[in-house]
Amino acid sequence: MKRLATSLTFFLVLALVIGFLLSGPSFMDWGVAGGLFAVAVAGECFRFWLRKSRAKKRQSTGI
């Protein structure tokens, strides 16, 4: 859980910096920042699902 929080915090800061750099000094480009963060969240969810499905395959089904 700590790795997930660290990863999402890193991607949130990165998305905010990129959104600020692309918008210029006038306003924050929330669409770009939100879209980048949404891609990061989707990637982390996919990684979690993939790891979970691989763990299920390694479990034995019989005794």
SVG drawing of the C-alpha trace seen along z (x, -y; Angstrom):
<svg xmlns="http://www.w3.org/2000/svg" viewBox="-10 -35 17 68">
<polyline fill="none" stroke="black" stroke-width="0.4" points="0.0,0.0 2.9,-2.3 4.3,-1.8 1.0,-2.6 0.7,-5.9 4.3,-6.8 3.8,-6.1 0.5,-8.0 1.9,-11.0 4.9,-11.1 2.6,-10.9 0.3,-13.6 3.2,-16.0 4.6,-15.2 1.1,-15.8 0.7,-19.1 4.2,-20.3 3.5,-19.3 0.1,-20.9 1.7,-24.1 4.5,-24.1 2.2,-23.6 -0.3,-26.3 2.0,-29.2 1.8,-31.7 -1.9,-32.7 -3.7,-29.6 -3.3,-25.9 -4.2,-23.4 -6.3,-21.1 -7.4,-19.0 -3.9,-18.0 -2.9,-17.5 -6.0,-15.5 -5.7,-13.4 -2.1,-12.5 -3.0,-11.6 -5.9,-9.5 -3.5,-7.5 -1.2,-7.0 -4.1,-5.7 -5.2,-3.4 -1.7,-2.0 -1.4,-1.4 -4.7,0.4 -3.7,2.5 -0.4,3.4 -2.3,4.3 -4.8,6.5 -2.0,8.2 0.0,9.0 -3.2,10.3 -4.1,12.6 -0.6,14.0 -0.7,14.8 -4.0,16.7 -2.4,18.8 0.4,19.9 -2.0,21.1 -2.6,24.8 -6.1,26.0 -5.9,29.3 -4.3,31.0"/>
</svg>
